[in-house]
Amino acid sequence: MGFSRAKVVETAVLNPRLIRIRLDVPDLADIALPNQPDEVVAIYFPVDGRDSPPDMECRDGVWGYYDVDPMPEGRNYTVRAIEPGTTVMTVDFVVHDHGVATTWAQRTRVGDEVAMAHGRGWYRPGPGTGWQLLVADLAGLPALARIIDELPDGVRATAIVEVVEESDLDYLPACDGVELISLVGSGNGYGDSRLDVAVEEFDHPEGLGYCWFAAEAKASRAVRKHLRRRYGWKADQCDILGYWRFDGEKWARKFEAEGAEALEVYTQALAEGKTPKVAGEEYDDALERVGL
């Protein structure tokens, strides 16, 4: 696993909240993308006044920025598509009112560069899965769109989507086999999310289910508890991801002061041979105990 520079080759505004950027990633193979429909890559942006970030380096097997000042900021973004037979990647940026990624996406021009590393993904319906529940807000919309694109024929799926305006739903690909439940005007930094309530009200079909969730972290915690406690779902039946936090800056300050205990819980769970997913659930429970 390594890193690659990526050069902007095209930009397009899809709607007031989504900007599409196509990038040529010459060392695409070095990012080690897992070829999953919700795969993400860490994108590192240039600091103010520059068109590209510095090279990354590898220390103890980990690629990153070491002893660099100022340190480039990075964010995780879904790989919406890779053009077959090329190294051209499409990334769709959800635009917020501030933030390094939003500012870069709004201002970037053809020829500008970013750095990419750390490909990974989570969407893994297990063998025997009879139906899928796919849940996302705006931040999870690009991954949801790709999941829908790549659903095998005959798969039963329901998508619960929370957006700002009805027109945001036009971003999703049409698929006759996917039932759509839309929530408009809530969540997404504009108010409390209703995704957790929508999942609780969802009538489960017969058979083995699987849930993929990508939205605000508080709602993700409620959904995980609901599925695990009410229905007794096992850890491998759901991949529930908190893509962002409504109070992210406040949360980060509190985590810096009180998060060490939760990290110890995660480390201990792995040492006991528990899977990363189960360890992650215990970690999230530990965060909740300290008010995070």
C-alpha positions in Angstrom: 0.0 0.0 0.0 1.3 3.4 -0.9 0.1 6.8 -2.1 -0.5 8.5 -5.4 -0.8 12.1 -6.6 -4.0 12.9 -8.4 -4.5 15.7 -10.9 -7.8 17.3 -11.6 -9.0 16.8 -15.2 -12.6 18.0 -15.0 -15.0 19.7 -12.6 -18.8 19.9 -12.7 -21.5 21.2 -10.4 -24.2 18.6 -10.2 -26.5 20.6 -7.9 -26.2 23.2 -5.1 -24.8 20.5 -2.8 -22.8 18.2 -5.0 -19.6 18.9 -7.0 -18.2 16.2 -9.3 -14.4 16.1 -9.8 -12.6 13.7 -12.1 -9.0 13.1 -11.3 -6.2 11.2 -13.0 -4.5 9.0 -10.4 -1.3 7.6 -12.1 -0.3 5.3 -9.3 -3.9 4.1 -8.7 -2.8 0.5 -7.9 -0.7 1.8 -5.0 -3.7 3.0 -3.1 -4.9 -0.6 -2.7 -8.6 0.1 -3.2 -10.6 -3.0 -2.1 -13.0 -2.9 -5.1 -16.1 -2.5 -3.0 -19.0 -0.2 -3.9 -18.5 1.9 -0.8 -14.8 2.1 -1.0 -13.2 5.3 0.1 -9.8 7.0 -0.3 -8.1 9.5 2.0 -7.6 12.7 0.0 -5.0 15.3 1.2 -5.4 18.8 0.1 -2.7 21.5 -0.6 -2.2 24.2 2.0 -3.2 27.8 1.2 -1.2 29.3 -1.6 -0.1 26.0 -3.2 -1.6 23.9 -6.0 -0.4 20.5 -4.6 0.5 18.9 -1.3 4.0 17.5 -0.7 5.0 13.9 -1.2 4.0 11.4 1.5 6.5 9.1 3.1 6.4 5.6 4.6 7.5 5.0 8.2 7.1 1.6 9.9 4.9 0.5 7.0 2.5 3.5 7.3 2.2 6.1 4.6 1.6 9.6 5.9 3.0 13.1 6.5 5.7 13.2 9.1 7.6 16.3 10.3 5.8 18.5 7.7 4.8 22.0 8.6 2.2 23.1 7.7 0.5 19.6 7.7 -1.8 19.0 4.8 -5.4 18.2 5.9 -7.1 15.0 4.7 -10.6 13.7 4.4 -12.1 10.4 3.4 -14.2 10.4 0.2 -16.1 7.7 -1.7 -14.7 6.5 -5.1 -17.8 7.1 -7.2 -16.3 5.4 -10.2 -13.1 4.5 -12.0 -13.3 4.7 -15.8 -12.6 1.2 -17.2 -9.1 0.7 -18.6 -7.9 4.1 -17.2 -6.6 5.6 -14.0 -9.3 8.3 -14.0 -11.3 8.4 -10.8 -14.6 10.3 -10.2 -15.2 11.7 -6.7 -18.4 13.6 -5.8 -18.0 16.2 -3.0 -20.9 17.1 -0.8 -20.6 20.9 -0.3 -20.9 22.3 3.3 -20.8 25.9 4.5 -17.1 25.5 5.4 -14.2 23.1 5.6 -11.0 22.3 3.8 -12.6 19.8 1.3 -15.5 22.0 0.5 -13.3 25.1 -0.1 -10.9 23.0 -2.3 -13.8 21.5 -4.4 -15.3 24.9 -5.0 -12.1 26.6 -6.0 -10.1 23.8 -7.7 -9.2 24.1 -11.4 -8.0 21.6 -14.0 -4.3 20.8 -13.3 -4.5 21.2 -9.5 -3.3 18.2 -7.5 -4.1 16.3 -4.3 -2.5 13.3 -2.7 -4.4 10.0 -2.1 -3.8 7.0 0.1 -5.4 4.4 2.4 -8.1 2.8 0.3 -10.7 0.8 2.2 -14.4 -0.2 2.3 -17.1 -1.8 4.4 -20.1 -3.0 2.4 -20.1 -6.8 2.8 -23.5 -8.6 2.7 -22.9 -12.1 4.0 -23.7 -15.4 2.3 -27.4 -16.1 2.4 -28.5 -12.5 2.7 -32.1 -12.3 1.6 -32.7 -8.6 1.6 -30.8 -5.3 2.2 -31.5 -2.1 4.0 -29.4 0.8 2.7 -29.4 4.0 4.7 -27.7 7.3 3.9 -27.8 11.1 4.2 -26.2 13.5 1.8 -22.7 12.5 2.9 -23.4 8.9 2.2 -25.2 9.5 -1.1 -22.2 8.9 -3.5 -21.6 5.5 -1.8 -25.2 4.6 -1.9 -25.5 5.5 -5.6 -22.6 3.2 -6.4 -24.0 0.4 -4.3 -27.3 0.7 -6.2 -25.4 0.7 -9.5 -23.6 -2.5 -8.6 -26.5 -4.4 -7.0 -26.8 -7.9 -8.6 -30.0 -8.6 -10.5 -32.7 -9.9 -8.2 -31.4 -8.5 -5.0 -34.2 -7.1 -2.7 -33.2 -3.8 -1.3 -34.8 -0.7 0.4 -33.0 2.6 0.5 -33.9 5.1 3.2 -32.4 8.5 2.2 -32.3 11.8 4.0 -31.8 14.9 1.9 -32.1 18.6 2.0 -34.4 19.1 -1.1 -36.5 16.7 -3.2 -34.2 17.4 -6.2 -31.2 15.8 -4.3 -32.9 12.4 -5.0 -32.3 12.9 -8.7 -28.6 12.1 -8.0 -29.5 8.4 -7.3 -29.5 6.0 -10.2 -32.9 4.5 -11.2 -33.3 0.9 -10.2 -36.6 -1.0 -10.3 -35.5 -3.4 -7.7 -34.9 -0.8 -5.0 -37.7 0.6 -2.9 -37.0 4.3 -1.9 -38.1 5.9 1.3 -37.2 9.6 1.3 -36.9 12.0 4.2 -36.7 15.6 3.0 -35.6 18.7 4.9 -34.1 17.1 8.0 -30.7 16.1 9.2 -27.6 17.0 7.1 -26.6 19.8 9.5 -30.0 21.5 9.1 -31.7 19.8 12.1 -32.0 16.5 13.9 -31.8 13.4 11.7 -34.9 11.2 11.3 -33.0 8.3 9.9 -33.0 6.4 13.2 -36.8 6.7 13.5 -37.3 5.6 9.9 -35.2 2.5 10.5 -37.1 1.7 13.6 -40.4 2.0 11.7 -39.2 -0.2 8.8 -41.0 -3.5 8.6 -38.4 -6.3 8.1 -39.1 -8.7 5.3 -38.8 -12.5 5.9 -35.3 -13.9 5.7 -31.8 -12.9 6.6 -31.3 -9.2 6.4 -28.2 -6.9 6.0 -28.0 -3.2 6.8 -25.5 -0.7 5.4 -25.7 2.8 7.0 -23.6 5.9 6.2 -24.7 9.1 7.8 -24.3 11.2 10.9 -22.7 9.4 13.8 -25.4 10.0 16.4 -28.0 8.4 14.2 -25.6 5.5 13.4 -25.3 4.6 17.0 -29.1 4.5 17.5 -29.5 2.3 14.4 -26.9 -0.2 15.5 -28.5 -0.6 18.9 -31.9 -1.0 17.4 -30.8 -3.8 15.0 -28.6 -5.6 17.5 -31.0 -5.4 20.5 -34.5 -5.6 19.0 -33.8 -8.0 16.3 -30.7 -9.8 17.7 -28.7 -9.2 14.5 -25.1 -10.4 14.6 -22.2 -8.0 13.9 -21.7 -9.4 10.4 -25.3 -8.5 9.4 -24.6 -4.7 9.5 -22.0 -2.2 8.5 -23.0 1.0 10.2 -20.7 4.0 9.7 -20.8 7.4 11.2 -19.5 9.5 8.3 -19.6 12.8 10.1 -20.6 14.5 13.4 -23.0 17.3 13.8 -20.9 18.8 16.6 -17.5 17.7 15.2 -15.3 20.4 16.6 -16.8 20.2 20.1 -16.6 16.4 19.9 -12.9 16.5 18.9 -12.0 18.7 21.9 -13.8 16.4 24.3 -12.3 13.3 22.7 -8.8 14.7 23.1 -9.5 15.1 26.8 -11.4 11.9 27.5 -11.0 9.5 24.6 -8.0 7.5 25.8 -10.1 5.1 27.8 -12.2 4.2 24.7 -9.1 3.6 22.6 -7.9 1.2 25.3 -11.1 -0.7 25.1 -10.7 -1.1 21.3 -7.1 -2.2 21.7 -8.0 -4.7 24.4 -10.8 -6.1 22.3 -8.4 -6.8 19.4 -5.9 -8.3 21.7 -8.6 -10.7 22.9 -9.0 -11.9 19.3 -12.3 -10.1 18.6 -13.0 -9.0 15.0 -12.4 -5.3 14.1 -16.1 -4.9 13.7 -16.9 -6.2 17.2 -14.0 -4.2 18.7 -15.4 -1.1 16.9 -18.8 -1.7 18.5 -17.2 -1.9 22.0 -15.2 1.2 21.2 -18.4 3.1 20.3 -20.1 1.9 23.5 -17.0 3.1 25.5 -17.3 6.5 23.8 -20.9 6.8 24.7 -20.1 6.0 28.4 -17.9 9.1 28.5 -20.4 11.3 26.7 -18.9 11.1 23.3 
